[in-house]
Structure formats: structure tokens, C-alpha cells
Amino acid sequence: MVTFLLKKSYRLKDLQEIDFKDLWGDHGIFTTMWIFGNPPKILFFKNHLSNLLKSLKKYKINKRFIKSNILQILNKNLSKKKNYNHLLRIALNKNTISISLRKRLTPKLNFNLKLVNLKRERPQFKNLKYKKILSHLSKMDNTKSDIGLVFNKKLFETGTFILLLVRNDKFFTQKKNIMRGSHINILNPSLKKFTKKKFLLKN
């Protein structure tokens, strides 16, 4: 079971705190970021926030001052004295902003994927339709295992990561129907070129 350091929800219209809602299954968007150190730093924060705001517009959750609202809530809840090594999740639907902090797990070297016949809804966005994925992940030791999402005999991504395959010093990403998030956008200039390819199970 996941242990949370922090769980808070706020009404979007006036930022009043309300009972915590994780928002899973709602019409909305989330992002998860690594927060570490003392004072705290958030890896690729500007990129995560930019992707979040762009996706919110696509989902027509683009109320005024939403960026400043998010920053205000983070400043209110994050301690400058605590030494962090956590995952910070920000989730929004049309009425609510929720944030949570859970301890960051370190994957073990003998990591494996369990293939599951499942396709994410609108996979190009990091949306909140995640309950089926979470139902699988909750039964696993997430330091050792993740699920591989399979549809029409093709492997797309995992429950928590984008797949980046390497062969003969060439890098391959799934051709379509994946969320191209902050990390892969930042890696792209360094790796120069990704070859987009269908990941067929038979291969």
C-alpha cells in the first residue's frame, strides 16, 4: 500500500481546501514529478508544468490564473526545511486541484513487465482515466514490476513509463498512441534522433 506524506484538495474557483479527492477516473489531467533535496527541487518542473497547462486547454480546463493557482498551492504545502525524495502528483478536473506526495521507489535491476491487454483512453494526454492501470499496479511490487500495455498485438508503453528501446546504438520509440511527455522531449536533442517504430509482440 502506498504511504502518502501529503494529500490535499482545493476548490478551483476560490482555492478553499476541501476533503481530499484523488480524482482518478475523472475528466481531467495530472502530472507526476520527482521532488528531491533540501531545499526542494523538482526535476524538469517548467517542462512538466508547460505540458500540464497545454493538456488542460485541450480538456477545456483553462480557467484564468490556473498556473498561479498551482504555484500558490505548491508554495503553501512544500517545506523548505524537509529533505525530499518523493513523487509529487498534481491533478485537476474542472472543479478541483489535488496534490499528493508519496515516497519515490527505486527500481531494482531485475525489473520486469507483465503484459496486459489494455489501451489507455486518449493516450496522447496524461489524463485521469487510470483506474484500470492502477488496479494492476496495486497488486505488484513496483520496485520489481510494471505492466506493459498491449493492444492489437502491439506493445505501446508501461503503466508508468514510456518505452525507449535500444538496439545497435539506435533508439526506438513507439510510433503513435503514447504520451510524449517532459522526459522524452528533454532527451530528444541529446539522443539526436529517435526512430519511431511499431513495437510488434512477434518481434
Secondary structure as UniProt FT lines:
FT   STRAND          4..11
FT   TURN            12..14
FT   STRAND          17..18
FT   TURN            24..25
FT   STRAND          29..37
FT   TURN            38..40
FT   STRAND          41..42
FT   TURN            43..44
FT   HELIX           45..58
FT   TURN            59..60
FT   TURN            64..65
FT   HELIX           66..77
FT   STRAND          84..92
FT   STRAND          96..103
FT   STRAND          112..117
FT   TURN            123..124
FT   HELIX           131..137
FT   TURN            138..139
FT   TURN            142..144
FT   STRAND          145..151
FT   TURN            152..153
FT   STRAND          154..158
FT   STRAND          164..167
FT   TURN            168..169
FT   STRAND          170..174
FT   HELIX           182..191
FT   STRAND          195..197
FT   TURN            201..202
//
